[in-house]
Amino acid sequence: MATRIPMNNESVSSTAGTTRSIGRLGPLADVVIERIRVSDEVAASKFGTASPIEDPVREEQVLEQVKKQADAAGVNPDAAVAFFRDQITASKVVQKGLFARWTAHPEEAPTTRPDLGQIRVRLDRLTTDLLQELKNTERLRDKPVACEVQLALAIRSGAALERLDPLHRQALNVATRSVCRSSGPAGQR
Ligand SMILES: C=C(O[C@@H]1C=C(C(=O)O)C=C[C@H]1O)C(=O)O
């Protein structure tokens, strides 16, 4: 049976930016990139304050929310948690990189400090969007070869469209490393 391939402009994510990464994992890559972009604002909210980059209590809250929502949405909760651990690691990669950059080049440091509470509300919305994309791509992500091909297409096009620098590309690689092994039964790869 022919599978209908959704057009990229059918992305369910209403909060995703204007990036249109190519292929069947394009909409997922778009939201991943948006979350990585938000990490810049997280870094700006913390730089020069007592707030550390790493906040284990908040991380647990994020992962608890993921478990609950994944269950409710019929997404494998373990796979969803593994994917979100990578999102969190990716965010810290960006934050650490920007802290280092801004410390070495204070003239590049942000001059305004966004509110972390408001940013976290946006991150919570992106959690919902990302879980929806995990759900939408479940069958593809069970097919290792097709998934890897689509993932390479999506992240390369997304990184190019967004003109991501090496730091943000590194974060994108981290954030997508479990995409193609997250939903299949053990031993499928
Ligand atoms: C994004 C933040 O920074 C870190 C990354 C987190 C995330 O990606 O969700 C959560 C907590 C922090 O360890 C934050 O503090 O909200």
The ligand as an SDF file (V2000), in Angstrom:
LIG
                    3D

 16 16  0  0  0  0  0  0  0  0999 V2000
   17.0150   24.9080   29.3700 C   0  0  0  0  0  0  0  0  0  0  0  0
   17.5310   24.9760   30.5940 C   0  0  0  0  0  0  0  0  0  0  0  0
   18.8460   24.5900   30.8980 O   0  0  0  0  0  0  0  0  0  0  0  0
   19.1640   23.2210   31.1220 C   0  0  0  0  0  0  0  0  0  0  0  0
   18.5000   22.4080   30.0920 C   0  0  0  0  0  0  0  0  0  0  0  0
   17.2010   22.0080   30.2800 C   0  0  0  0  0  0  0  0  0  0  0  0
   16.3400   21.6450   29.1140 C   0  0  0  0  0  0  0  0  0  0  0  0
   16.8830   21.5350   28.0090 O   0  0  0  0  0  0  0  0  0  0  0  0
   15.1060   21.4710   29.2890 O   0  0  0  0  0  0  0  0  0  0  0  0
   16.6520   21.9940   31.5850 C   0  0  0  0  0  0  0  0  0  0  0  0
   17.3870   22.3920   32.6610 C   0  0  0  0  0  0  0  0  0  0  0  0
   18.7950   22.8210   32.5460 C   0  0  0  0  0  0  0  0  0  0  0  0
   19.6300   21.7650   32.9910 O   0  0  0  0  0  0  0  0  0  0  0  0
   16.7500   25.5210   31.7220 C   0  0  0  0  0  0  0  0  0  0  0  0
   17.3450   25.7790   32.7800 O   0  0  0  0  0  0  0  0  0  0  0  0
   15.5200   25.6910   31.5670 O   0  0  0  0  0  0  0  0  0  0  0  0
  1  2  2  0
  2  3  1  0
  2 14  1  0
  3  4  1  0
  4  5  1  0
  4 12  1  0
  5  6  2  0
  6  7  1  0
  6 10  1  0
  7  8  2  0
  7  9  1  0
 10 11  2  0
 11 12  1  0
 12 13  1  0
 14 15  2  0
 14 16  1  0
M  END
$$$$
